[in-house]
């Protein structure tokens, strides 16, 4: 019988291929940028305790009411307002009450902003109005610290001198902006 001549089979070194695949995987993980969500930085209220909730009575004069409907129309203190940029000055006057008016806040510590929207409200007007409301408080804080609002916002709280300036500006005036859950009326 004839002997068959045995051929040696070529073997592929799989270890090297696995090393290359692993290096490619690491390369793509390191070089790929993952899109991160962008949004508003807000401090949310704590979750309610099981304990009984206490209703706090707020005097109407201390409440600064801002509402936006689904057509992006603005209602401030019960009156229609066409230019949202006027809210900042209106809120500063309401909080500080320089003339001791009976229809403005009793004190800056008692002032509360109620911000209510509709689910149909555009994101753009929501952000612009919220920025005006927060900007009013930052303007108050900056005026008390003797700097501009932009300088106040950019203070480095890790620096002791800047932190002292920040505390001087804020003092005992809280940024009391209550953002109510949107309604479903127009949306």
MODELLER restraints for C-alpha pairs under 7 A, 6 or more apart:
rsr = mdl.restraints
at = mdl.atoms
rsr.add(forms.Gaussian(group=physical.xy_distance, feature=features.Distance(at['CA:61:A'], at['CA:103:A']), mean=5.17, stdev=0.5))
rsr.add(forms.Gaussian(group=physical.xy_distance, feature=features.Distance(at['CA:61:A'], at['CA:104:A']), mean=5.34, stdev=0.5))
rsr.add(forms.Gaussian(group=physical.xy_distance, feature=features.Distance(at['CA:61:A'], at['CA:105:A']), mean=5.49, stdev=0.5))
rsr.add(forms.Gaussian(group=physical.xy_distance, feature=features.Distance(at['CA:62:A'], at['CA:104:A']), mean=6.33, stdev=0.5))
rsr.add(forms.Gaussian(group=physical.xy_distance, feature=features.Distance(at['CA:62:A'], at['CA:105:A']), mean=4.16, stdev=0.5))
rsr.add(forms.Gaussian(group=physical.xy_distance, feature=features.Distance(at['CA:62:A'], at['CA:106:A']), mean=6.35, stdev=0.5))
rsr.add(forms.Gaussian(group=physical.xy_distance, feature=features.Distance(at['CA:62:A'], at['CA:110:A']), mean=6.06, stdev=0.5))
rsr.add(forms.Gaussian(group=physical.xy_distance, feature=features.Distance(at['CA:62:A'], at['CA:111:A']), mean=4.77, stdev=0.5))
rsr.add(forms.Gaussian(group=physical.xy_distance, feature=features.Distance(at['CA:62:A'], at['CA:112:A']), mean=6.11, stdev=0.5))
rsr.add(forms.Gaussian(group=physical.xy_distance, feature=features.Distance(at['CA:63:A'], at['CA:111:A']), mean=6.14, stdev=0.5))
rsr.add(forms.Gaussian(group=physical.xy_distance, feature=features.Distance(at['CA:63:A'], at['CA:112:A']), mean=5.02, stdev=0.5))
rsr.add(forms.Gaussian(group=physical.xy_distance, feature=features.Distance(at['CA:63:A'], at['CA:113:A']), mean=5.82, stdev=0.5))
rsr.add(forms.Gaussian(group=physical.xy_distance, feature=features.Distance(at['CA:63:A'], at['CA:114:A']), mean=6.75, stdev=0.5))
rsr.add(forms.Gaussian(group=physical.xy_distance, feature=features.Distance(at['CA:64:A'], at['CA:77:A']), mean=6.31, stdev=0.5))
rsr.add(forms.Gaussian(group=physical.xy_distance, feature=features.Distance(at['CA:64:A'], at['CA:112:A']), mean=6.16, stdev=0.5))
rsr.add(forms.Gaussian(group=physical.xy_distance, feature=features.Distance(at['CA:64:A'], at['CA:113:A']), mean=4.69, stdev=0.5))
rsr.add(forms.Gaussian(group=physical.xy_distance, feature=features.Distance(at['CA:64:A'], at['CA:114:A']), mean=6.01, stdev=0.5))
rsr.add(forms.Gaussian(group=physical.xy_distance, feature=features.Distance(at['CA:65:A'], at['CA:76:A']), mean=5.78, stdev=0.5))
rsr.add(forms.Gaussian(group=physical.xy_distance, feature=features.Distance(at['CA:65:A'], at['CA:77:A']), mean=5.08, stdev=0.5))
rsr.add(forms.Gaussian(group=physical.xy_distance, feature=features.Distance(at['CA:65:A'], at['CA:113:A']), mean=6.04, stdev=0.5))
rsr.add(forms.Gaussian(group=physical.xy_distance, feature=features.Distance(at['CA:65:A'], at['CA:114:A']), mean=4.83, stdev=0.5))
rsr.add(forms.Gaussian(group=physical.xy_distance, feature=features.Distance(at['CA:65:A'], at['CA:115:A']), mean=6.35, stdev=0.5))
rsr.add(forms.Gaussian(group=physical.xy_distance, feature=features.Distance(at['CA:66:A'], at['CA:75:A']), mean=5.80, stdev=0.5))
rsr.add(forms.Gaussian(group=physical.xy_distance, feature=features.Distance(at['CA:66:A'], at['CA:76:A']), mean=4.60, stdev=0.5))
rsr.add(forms.Gaussian(group=physical.xy_distance, feature=features.Distance(at['CA:66:A'], at['CA:77:A']), mean=6.48, stdev=0.5))
rsr.add(forms.Gaussian(group=physical.xy_distance, feature=features.Distance(at['CA:66:A'], at['CA:114:A']), mean=6.00, stdev=0.5))
rsr.add(forms.Gaussian(group=physical.xy_distance, feature=features.Distance(at['CA:66:A'], at['CA:115:A']), mean=4.91, stdev=0.5))
rsr.add(forms.Gaussian(group=physical.xy_distance, feature=features.Distance(at['CA:66:A'], at['CA:116:A']), mean=6.27, stdev=0.5))
rsr.add(forms.Gaussian(group=physical.xy_distance, feature=features.Distance(at['CA:67:A'], at['CA:74:A']), mean=5.88, stdev=0.5))
rsr.add(forms.Gaussian(group=physical.xy_distance, feature=features.Distance(at['CA:67:A'], at['CA:75:A']), mean=5.05, stdev=0.5))
rsr.add(forms.Gaussian(group=physical.xy_distance, feature=features.Distance(at['CA:67:A'], at['CA:76:A']), mean=6.46, stdev=0.5))
rsr.add(forms.Gaussian(group=physical.xy_distance, feature=features.Distance(at['CA:67:A'], at['CA:115:A']), mean=5.90, stdev=0.5))
rsr.add(forms.Gaussian(group=physical.xy_distance, feature=features.Distance(at['CA:67:A'], at['CA:116:A']), mean=4.68, stdev=0.5))
rsr.add(forms.Gaussian(group=physical.xy_distance, feature=features.Distance(at['CA:67:A'], at['CA:117:A']), mean=5.61, stdev=0.5))
rsr.add(forms.Gaussian(group=physical.xy_distance, feature=features.Distance(at['CA:68:A'], at['CA:74:A']), mean=4.69, stdev=0.5))
rsr.add(forms.Gaussian(group=physical.xy_distance, feature=features.Distance(at['CA:68:A'], at['CA:75:A']), mean=6.24, stdev=0.5))
rsr.add(forms.Gaussian(group=physical.xy_distance, feature=features.Distance(at['CA:68:A'], at['CA:116:A']), mean=6.45, stdev=0.5))
rsr.add(forms.Gaussian(group=physical.xy_distance, feature=features.Distance(at['CA:68:A'], at['CA:117:A']), mean=4.77, stdev=0.5))
rsr.add(forms.Gaussian(group=physical.xy_distance, feature=features.Distance(at['CA:68:A'], at['CA:118:A']), mean=6.51, stdev=0.5))
rsr.add(forms.Gaussian(group=physical.xy_distance, feature=features.Distance(at['CA:68:A'], at['CA:121:A']), mean=6.75, stdev=0.5))
rsr.add(forms.Gaussian(group=physical.xy_distance, feature=features.Distance(at['CA:69:A'], at['CA:117:A']), mean=6.00, stdev=0.5))
rsr.add(forms.Gaussian(group=physical.xy_distance, feature=features.Distance(at['CA:69:A'], at['CA:118:A']), mean=5.26, stdev=0.5))
rsr.add(forms.Gaussian(group=physical.xy_distance, feature=features.Distance(at['CA:69:A'], at['CA:121:A']), mean=6.04, stdev=0.5))
rsr.add(forms.Gaussian(group=physical.xy_distance, feature=features.Distance(at['CA:70:A'], at['CA:118:A']), mean=5.43, stdev=0.5))
rsr.add(forms.Gaussian(group=physical.xy_distance, feature=features.Distance(at['CA:70:A'], at['CA:119:A']), mean=6.75, stdev=0.5))
rsr.add(forms.Gaussian(group=physical.xy_distance, feature=features.Distance(at['CA:70:A'], at['CA:120:A']), mean=4.20, stdev=0.5))
rsr.add(forms.Gaussian(group=physical.xy_distance, feature=features.Distance(at['CA:70:A'], at['CA:121:A']), mean=4.43, stdev=0.5))
rsr.add(forms.Gaussian(group=physical.xy_distance, feature=features.Distance(at['CA:70:A'], at['CA:186:A']), mean=5.00, stdev=0.5))
rsr.add(forms.Gaussian(group=physical.xy_distance, feature=features.Distance(at['CA:70:A'], at['CA:187:A']), mean=6.19, stdev=0.5))
rsr.add(forms.Gaussian(group=physical.xy_distance, feature=features.Distance(at['CA:71:A'], at['CA:121:A']), mean=6.57, stdev=0.5))
rsr.add(forms.Gaussian(group=physical.xy_distance, feature=features.Distance(at['CA:72:A'], at['CA:121:A']), mean=5.54, stdev=0.5))
rsr.add(forms.Gaussian(group=physical.xy_distance, feature=features.Distance(at['CA:72:A'], at['CA:122:A']), mean=6.63, stdev=0.5))
rsr.add(forms.Gaussian(group=physical.xy_distance, feature=features.Distance(at['CA:72:A'], at['CA:125:A']), mean=6.77, stdev=0.5))
rsr.add(forms.Gaussian(group=physical.xy_distance, feature=features.Distance(at['CA:74:A'], at['CA:80:A']), mean=5.80, stdev=0.5))
rsr.add(forms.Gaussian(group=physical.xy_distance, feature=features.Distance(at['CA:74:A'], at['CA:81:A']), mean=5.44, stdev=0.5))
rsr.add(forms.Gaussian(group=physical.xy_distance, feature=features.Distance(at['CA:74:A'], at['CA:82:A']), mean=6.70, stdev=0.5))
rsr.add(forms.Gaussian(group=physical.xy_distance, feature=features.Distance(at['CA:75:A'], at['CA:81:A']), mean=5.88, stdev=0.5))
rsr.add(forms.Gaussian(group=physical.xy_distance, feature=features.Distance(at['CA:84:A'], at['CA:129:A']), mean=6.34, stdev=0.5))
rsr.add(forms.Gaussian(group=physical.xy_distance, feature=features.Distance(at['CA:85:A'], at['CA:132:A']), mean=6.70, stdev=0.5))
rsr.add(forms.Gaussian(group=physical.xy_distance, feature=features.Distance(at['CA:87:A'], at['CA:132:A']), mean=6.40, stdev=0.5))
rsr.add(forms.Gaussian(group=physical.xy_distance, feature=features.Distance(at['CA:87:A'], at['CA:133:A']), mean=6.99, stdev=0.5))
rsr.add(forms.Gaussian(group=physical.xy_distance, feature=features.Distance(at['CA:88:A'], at['CA:132:A']), mean=5.21, stdev=0.5))
rsr.add(forms.Gaussian(group=physical.xy_distance, feature=features.Distance(at['CA:88:A'], at['CA:133:A']), mean=5.96, stdev=0.5))
rsr.add(forms.Gaussian(group=physical.xy_distance, feature=features.Distance(at['CA:88:A'], at['CA:135:A']), mean=6.72, stdev=0.5))
rsr.add(forms.Gaussian(group=physical.xy_distance, feature=features.Distance(at['CA:88:A'], at['CA:136:A']), mean=4.85, stdev=0.5))
rsr.add(forms.Gaussian(group=physical.xy_distance, feature=features.Distance(at['CA:89:A'], at['CA:136:A']), mean=6.95, stdev=0.5))
rsr.add(forms.Gaussian(group=physical.xy_distance, feature=features.Distance(at['CA:91:A'], at['CA:136:A']), mean=6.37, stdev=0.5))
rsr.add(forms.Gaussian(group=physical.xy_distance, feature=features.Distance(at['CA:92:A'], at['CA:136:A']), mean=5.69, stdev=0.5))
rsr.add(forms.Gaussian(group=physical.xy_distance, feature=features.Distance(at['CA:92:A'], at['CA:140:A']), mean=6.93, stdev=0.5))
rsr.add(forms.Gaussian(group=physical.xy_distance, feature=features.Distance(at['CA:94:A'], at['CA:104:A']), mean=5.06, stdev=0.5))
rsr.add(forms.Gaussian(group=physical.xy_distance, feature=features.Distance(at['CA:94:A'], at['CA:105:A']), mean=5.77, stdev=0.5))
rsr.add(forms.Gaussian(group=physical.xy_distance, feature=features.Distance(at['CA:95:A'], at['CA:105:A']), mean=5.73, stdev=0.5))
rsr.add(forms.Gaussian(group=physical.xy_distance, feature=features.Distance(at['CA:95:A'], at['CA:107:A']), mean=6.89, stdev=0.5))
rsr.add(forms.Gaussian(group=physical.xy_distance, feature=features.Distance(at['CA:95:A'], at['CA:108:A']), mean=4.90, stdev=0.5))
rsr.add(forms.Gaussian(group=physical.xy_distance, feature=features.Distance(at['CA:95:A'], at['CA:111:A']), mean=5.62, stdev=0.5))
rsr.add(forms.Gaussian(group=physical.xy_distance, feature=features.Distance(at['CA:96:A'], at['CA:107:A']), mean=6.82, stdev=0.5))
rsr.add(forms.Gaussian(group=physical.xy_distance, feature=features.Distance(at['CA:96:A'], at['CA:108:A']), mean=5.55, stdev=0.5))
rsr.add(forms.Gaussian(group=physical.xy_distance, feature=features.Distance(at['CA:97:A'], at['CA:104:A']), mean=5.97, stdev=0.5))
rsr.add(forms.Gaussian(group=physical.xy_distance, feature=features.Distance(at['CA:97:A'], at['CA:105:A']), mean=6.30, stdev=0.5))
rsr.add(forms.Gaussian(group=physical.xy_distance, feature=features.Distance(at['CA:105:A'], at['CA:111:A']), mean=5.39, stdev=0.5))
rsr.add(forms.Gaussian(group=physical.xy_distance, feature=features.Distance(at['CA:108:A'], at['CA:173:A']), mean=5.85, stdev=0.5))
rsr.add(forms.Gaussian(group=physical.xy_distance, feature=features.Distance(at['CA:109:A'], at['CA:172:A']), mean=6.68, stdev=0.5))
rsr.add(forms.Gaussian(group=physical.xy_distance, feature=features.Distance(at['CA:109:A'], at['CA:173:A']), mean=5.09, stdev=0.5))
rsr.add(forms.Gaussian(group=physical.xy_distance, feature=features.Distance(at['CA:109:A'], at['CA:174:A']), mean=6.39, stdev=0.5))
rsr.add(forms.Gaussian(group=physical.xy_distance, feature=features.Distance(at['CA:112:A'], at['CA:176:A']), mean=5.05, stdev=0.5))
rsr.add(forms.Gaussian(group=physical.xy_distance, feature=features.Distance(at['CA:112:A'], at['CA:177:A']), mean=6.09, stdev=0.5))
rsr.add(forms.Gaussian(group=physical.xy_distance, feature=features.Distance(at['CA:113:A'], at['CA:176:A']), mean=6.11, stdev=0.5))
rsr.add(forms.Gaussian(group=physical.xy_distance, feature=features.Distance(at['CA:113:A'], at['CA:177:A']), mean=4.63, stdev=0.5))
rsr.add(forms.Gaussian(group=physical.xy_distance, feature=features.Distance(at['CA:113:A'], at['CA:178:A']), mean=5.83, stdev=0.5))
rsr.add(forms.Gaussian(group=physical.xy_distance, feature=features.Distance(at['CA:114:A'], at['CA:177:A']), mean=6.18, stdev=0.5))
rsr.add(forms.Gaussian(group=physical.xy_distance, feature=features.Distance(at['CA:114:A'], at['CA:178:A']), mean=4.91, stdev=0.5))
rsr.add(forms.Gaussian(group=physical.xy_distance, feature=features.Distance(at['CA:114:A'], at['CA:179:A']), mean=6.26, stdev=0.5))
rsr.add(forms.Gaussian(group=physical.xy_distance, feature=features.Distance(at['CA:115:A'], at['CA:178:A']), mean=5.95, stdev=0.5))
rsr.add(forms.Gaussian(group=physical.xy_distance, feature=features.Distance(at['CA:115:A'], at['CA:179:A']), mean=4.84, stdev=0.5))
rsr.add(forms.Gaussian(group=physical.xy_distance, feature=features.Distance(at['CA:115:A'], at['CA:180:A']), mean=6.07, stdev=0.5))
rsr.add(forms.Gaussian(group=physical.xy_distance, feature=features.Distance(at['CA:116:A'], at['CA:179:A']), mean=6.15, stdev=0.5))
rsr.add(forms.Gaussian(group=physical.xy_distance, feature=features.Distance(at['CA:116:A'], at['CA:180:A']), mean=5.09, stdev=0.5))
rsr.add(forms.Gaussian(group=physical.xy_distance, feature=features.Distance(at['CA:116:A'], at['CA:181:A']), mean=6.98, stdev=0.5))
rsr.add(forms.Gaussian(group=physical.xy_distance, feature=features.Distance(at['CA:116:A'], at['CA:182:A']), mean=6.35, stdev=0.5))
rsr.add(forms.Gaussian(group=physical.xy_distance, feature=features.Distance(at['CA:117:A'], at['CA:182:A']), mean=4.96, stdev=0.5))
rsr.add(forms.Gaussian(group=physical.xy_distance, feature=features.Distance(at['CA:117:A'], at['CA:183:A']), mean=6.64, stdev=0.5))
rsr.add(forms.Gaussian(group=physical.xy_distance, feature=features.Distance(at['CA:118:A'], at['CA:182:A']), mean=4.72, stdev=0.5))
rsr.add(forms.Gaussian(group=physical.xy_distance, feature=features.Distance(at['CA:118:A'], at['CA:183:A']), mean=4.70, stdev=0.5))
rsr.add(forms.Gaussian(group=physical.xy_distance, feature=features.Distance(at['CA:118:A'], at['CA:184:A']), mean=6.11, stdev=0.5))
rsr.add(forms.Gaussian(group=physical.xy_distance, feature=features.Distance(at['CA:118:A'], at['CA:185:A']), mean=6.76, stdev=0.5))
rsr.add(forms.Gaussian(group=physical.xy_distance, feature=features.Distance(at['CA:118:A'], at['CA:186:A']), mean=6.62, stdev=0.5))
rsr.add(forms.Gaussian(group=physical.xy_distance, feature=features.Distance(at['CA:118:A'], at['CA:187:A']), mean=6.82, stdev=0.5))
rsr.add(forms.Gaussian(group=physical.xy_distance, feature=features.Distance(at['CA:119:A'], at['CA:182:A']), mean=5.47, stdev=0.5))
rsr.add(forms.Gaussian(group=physical.xy_distance, feature=features.Distance(at['CA:119:A'], at['CA:183:A']), mean=5.90, stdev=0.5))
rsr.add(forms.Gaussian(group=physical.xy_distance, feature=features.Distance(at['CA:119:A'], at['CA:184:A']), mean=5.57, stdev=0.5))
rsr.add(forms.Gaussian(group=physical.xy_distance, feature=features.Distance(at['CA:119:A'], at['CA:186:A']), mean=7.00, stdev=0.5))
rsr.add(forms.Gaussian(group=physical.xy_distance, feature=features.Distance(at['CA:119:A'], at['CA:187:A']), mean=5.06, stdev=0.5))
rsr.add(forms.Gaussian(group=physical.xy_distance, feature=features.Distance(at['CA:120:A'], at['CA:186:A']), mean=5.71, stdev=0.5))
rsr.add(forms.Gaussian(group=physical.xy_distance, feature=features.Distance(at['CA:120:A'], at['CA:187:A']), mean=3.95, stdev=0.5))
rsr.add(forms.Gaussian(group=physical.xy_distance, feature=features.Distance(at['CA:137:A'], at['CA:175:A']), mean=6.34, stdev=0.5))
rsr.add(forms.Gaussian(group=physical.xy_distance, feature=features.Distance(at['CA:138:A'], at['CA:149:A']), mean=5.72, stdev=0.5))
rsr.add(forms.Gaussian(group=physical.xy_distance, feature=features.Distance(at['CA:139:A'], at['CA:149:A']), mean=5.07, stdev=0.5))
rsr.add(forms.Gaussian(group=physical.xy_distance, feature=features.Distance(at['CA:141:A'], at['CA:169:A']), mean=4.20, stdev=0.5))
rsr.add(forms.Gaussian(group=physical.xy_distance, feature=features.Distance(at['CA:141:A'], at['CA:170:A']), mean=5.06, stdev=0.5))
rsr.add(forms.Gaussian(group=physical.xy_distance, feature=features.Distance(at['CA:142:A'], at['CA:148:A']), mean=5.48, stdev=0.5))
rsr.add(forms.Gaussian(group=physical.xy_distance, feature=features.Distance(at['CA:142:A'], at['CA:149:A']), mean=5.05, stdev=0.5))
rsr.add(forms.Gaussian(group=physical.xy_distance, feature=features.Distance(at['CA:142:A'], at['CA:152:A']), mean=5.52, stdev=0.5))
rsr.add(forms.Gaussian(group=physical.xy_distance, feature=features.Distance(at['CA:142:A'], at['CA:169:A']), mean=5.81, stdev=0.5))
rsr.add(forms.Gaussian(group=physical.xy_distance, feature=features.Distance(at['CA:144:A'], at['CA:169:A']), mean=4.85, stdev=0.5))
rsr.add(forms.Gaussian(group=physical.xy_distance, feature=features.Distance(at['CA:145:A'], at['CA:165:A']), mean=6.04, stdev=0.5))
rsr.add(forms.Gaussian(group=physical.xy_distance, feature=features.Distance(at['CA:145:A'], at['CA:168:A']), mean=5.87, stdev=0.5))
rsr.add(forms.Gaussian(group=physical.xy_distance, feature=features.Distance(at['CA:145:A'], at['CA:169:A']), mean=4.43, stdev=0.5))
rsr.add(forms.Gaussian(group=physical.xy_distance, feature=features.Distance(at['CA:152:A'], at['CA:166:A']), mean=6.94, stdev=0.5))
rsr.add(forms.Gaussian(group=physical.xy_distance, feature=features.Distance(at['CA:155:A'], at['CA:162:A']), mean=5.81, stdev=0.5))
rsr.add(forms.Gaussian(group=physical.xy_distance, feature=features.Distance(at['CA:156:A'], at['CA:162:A']), mean=5.99, stdev=0.5))
rsr.add(forms.Gaussian(group=physical.xy_distance, feature=features.Distance(at['CA:156:A'], at['CA:163:A']), mean=6.81, stdev=0.5))
rsr.add(forms.Gaussian(group=physical.xy_distance, feature=features.Distance(at['CA:157:A'], at['CA:163:A']), mean=4.62, stdev=0.5))
